[in-house]
Amino acid sequence: MGTRPRLAALLVVAGAAAAHAQEPPRPATVTREQLAPDLHVLLGAGGGQVAGNVLVLLGDDGALAIDTGYAQYVPLYREAIAALN
């Protein structure tokens, strides 16, 4: 076996070990930030995604949410929106 195949095999093994040693994804969380009296942003993090953000406008008829579409955050978004009212 030549030097290049051995080096390639070593790199594959080292890469696999590094991938295996990574931490599991953090659980999905949502935090709130008020932008104006009836305007909020919900900031999603963890859950295997980089981030998910939702803009929420509160009005007399309820809440209008503009969502980024990350399904794992939906229950957390609903809880956060209910807490705003």
RACOR-V46868 format. One record per pair of residues at least 4 apart in sequence whose C-alpha atoms are under 8 Angstrom apart, sorted by the first residue. I is the first residue (numbers start at 1). J is the second residue. D is the distance in Angstrom with one decimal. If there is no record, write none. Layout:
((I,J,D) (I,J,D))
This chain:
((1,5,6.6) (1,6,6.8) (2,6,6.5) (3,7,6.1) (4,8,6.1) (5,9,6.1) (6,10,6.1) (7,11,6.2) (8,12,6.3) (9,13,6.3) (10,14,6.1) (11,15,6.0) (12,16,6.1) (13,17,6.2) (14,18,6.2) (15,19,6.1) (16,20,6.1) (17,21,6.2) (18,22,6.6) (25,46,6.4) (25,47,6.1) (25,48,5.3) (26,46,4.8) (26,47,5.7) (26,48,7.0) (27,46,5.3) (27,47,4.8) (27,48,7.8) (28,44,6.9) (28,45,5.6) (28,46,4.4) (28,47,4.0) (28,48,7.7) (28,72,7.2) (28,73,6.6) (29,44,5.6) (29,45,5.4) (29,46,6.3) (29,47,7.6) (29,73,7.6) (29,76,7.1) (30,42,6.2) (30,43,5.3) (30,44,4.4) (30,45,6.5) (30,73,7.6) (30,76,6.3) (30,77,6.9) (30,80,7.5) (31,42,5.7) (31,43,5.2) (31,44,6.6) (31,80,7.9) (32,40,6.8) (32,41,5.9) (32,42,4.6) (32,43,6.2) (32,80,7.4) (33,40,5.6) (33,41,5.3) (33,42,6.5) (33,43,7.8) (34,38,7.9) (34,39,6.2) (34,40,4.4) (34,41,6.5) (35,39,5.4) (35,40,5.3) (35,41,7.0) (36,40,6.9) (38,57,5.7) (38,58,5.0) (38,59,7.2) (39,55,7.4) (39,56,5.8) (39,57,4.7) (39,58,6.4) (40,55,5.9) (40,56,5.1) (40,57,6.5) (41,53,6.8) (41,54,5.6) (41,55,4.6) (41,56,6.0) (42,53,5.5) (42,54,5.0) (42,55,6.4) (42,56,7.5) (42,77,7.1) (42,80,7.6) (43,51,7.3) (43,52,6.2) (43,53,4.7) (43,54,6.8) (44,51,5.3) (44,52,4.6) (44,53,5.7) (44,73,6.8) (45,49,7.0) (45,50,6.5) (45,51,4.8) (45,52,6.5) (46,50,6.7) (46,51,6.9) (47,72,6.9) (52,68,6.0) (52,69,7.6) (52,70,6.3) (52,73,7.6) (53,67,6.7) (53,68,6.1) (54,65,6.4) (54,66,5.5) (54,67,4.6) (54,68,6.3) (54,77,7.9) (55,65,5.7) (55,66,5.1) (55,67,6.8) (56,63,6.5) (56,64,5.6) (56,65,4.5) (56,66,6.5) (56,81,7.6) (57,63,5.7) (57,64,5.1) (57,65,6.5) (58,62,6.0) (58,63,4.5) (58,64,6.4) (58,85,7.8) (59,63,6.0) (59,64,7.9) (63,81,7.6) (70,74,7.2) (73,77,6.0) (74,78,6.2) (75,79,6.3) (76,80,6.2) (77,81,6.1) (78,82,6.1) (79,83,6.3) (80,84,6.5) (81,85,6.9))
